[in-house]
Amino acid sequence: MRLVVERLGCRRGARQLFQQLDFTVETGTALVVTGPNGTGKSSLLRLLAGLARPDSGTVRLEGAAEPETFAEEVHYLGHLDAHKAALTAAENLRFWRDMLGHPGLSVGAAMDEVGLGGLEGLPVAVLSAGQKRRLALARLLVAQRPLWLLDEPTTALDVAAQARFAELARAHVAQGGLIVAATHAPLDLPAARLDLGAYRPARPAAPLADLESEPEQ
Amino acid sequence: MTRAFLALLRRDLALALRAGGGAGLGVVFFLAVVVVTPFAIGPDLALLARIGPAILWIGALLASLIGLDRLFSADAEDGSLDVMAMLDLPLELIAIAKGLAHWIATGLPLVLAAPVLALLLNLSPASIGALTLTLLVGTPAITFLGLIGAAFASAFRRGGLLVAVLVMPLTIPVLIFAVATTGTVLGGTVPFGTPFRILAGLSLAAIVLGPIAAAAVLRVTRE
């Protein structure tokens, strides 16, 4: 299985974020996307996940059942955690396990893996930001999907949890998975690097008002 | 796919019924409308009995719209909708599951409360029976038409007003034929079945077309 990106371009409003982006991610490898704020890391991940339509170019997953619409092969972990505050940690995780299909670890085992053992019955509302992020990472473990698309996966995680996450990511890659992660923090993961800033089209400096009218999302 | 559908239905019901979920809000609003009306109209029992079904239906219509504006926007804001786009469960079925959960939590309590509240408006037993039946058949139409407005509301910040503006005109035929159905038991030349069958047809069409339209709205507005 490999993820193939050809001549990908992304435009938000009147602003071209990147263009002519080509890369492949082979099975059993990871790609870390870096670049300054606003260069389109999150937008790239949304394009790869099929949550947005590319301005130009193609994304396909070779070896998937349907190479063009491969959403079911993908774990998308955005910068939002997708938890419901009123439900308990275990209820949230069980919900996503049932929704995502291809069950992996059990809810309890996945929570143990990310260091949340014993917190199953607590509502997500009382968890800390780092614990919520750990719970979102546990979602990657309860359903088996080969391609992980991770947007700033280690935000709010403490040092121990970052190391634990790197272990889980290495294990996923070792089992033949694929990872594309956008991050500023250094990940302890053998991975190719892609500096998205280099794909920014040369353009005259935009007037300030133009920048202000375009929020990132 | 069935497992995912049931999981979503269960989660939305749990969220609605838990503290702060707002499932009871519709019934309380319904109760308020019905209790206040006799004070405004005056103690004319014959008049109340005649316009009672219409008042109950207006109350039920407005109460059914409560909470619809948050139906998809809550999931859009916390990122759940992004993950839901990565499932083998199509958005149409996601819309049906969410609509069904909303109807069970908001519409069904209205149907169950209606016979009791109808007594406050001096409705005859035959009228109460007809009214409850029309609510049972008609409120799903309102919820499933409301999915369209709910999907639009998720795309725009403060889109709550859109639900009322977009959905209200679509629900007018339901209101007309539901109240016409309850009117037939008070006499007249039109048999019960005529407007009731049209109401049932409207409801079935809404249950099919509402989720399809809502899914199309979600696809277009989120890309």
Interface residues (C-beta under 8 A of the other chain):
Chain A: A49 G50 L51 A52 R53 A71 E72 V74 H75 Y76 G78 H79 L80 D81 A82 H83 K84 A86 L87 E91 R94 F95 W96 D98 M99 L100 G101 R139
Chain B: R3 A4 L6 A7 L8 R10 R11 A14 L15 R18 A19 G20 G21 E77 D78 G79 S80 D82 V83 M84 A85 M86 L87 D88 L89 R222 E223
